[in-house]
């Protein structure tokens, strides 16, 4: 059972790394070329931060959870 949880944890960790890499590529591409394929990566990130900021304590808690998942 321990081995299964370790495999799931590794899978989630690897997928998170891939998604963060794609997000970074999207940000750089958006800065260099503007909207790529109709995707506004920077605008979406800005909207997410704005939504969390307007959420008050709940937004702060969600931000804390997201940051802990990324570390």
Rosetta blueprint (number, residue, H / E / L):
1 X L
2 X H
3 X H
4 X H
5 X H
6 X H
7 X H
8 X H
9 X H
10 X H
11 X H
12 X H
13 X H
14 X H
15 X H
16 X H
17 X H
18 X H
19 X H
20 X H
21 X H
22 X H
23 X H
24 X H
25 X H
26 X H
27 X H
28 X H
29 X H
30 X H
31 X H
32 X H
33 X H
34 X L
35 X L
36 X E
37 X L
38 X L
39 X E
40 X L
41 X H
42 X H
43 X H
44 X H
45 X H
46 X H
47 X H
48 X H
49 X H
50 X H
51 X H
52 X H
53 X H
54 X H
55 X L
56 X L
57 X H
58 X H
59 X H
60 X H
61 X H
62 X H
63 X H
64 X H
65 X H
66 X H
67 X H
68 X H
69 X H
70 X H
71 X L
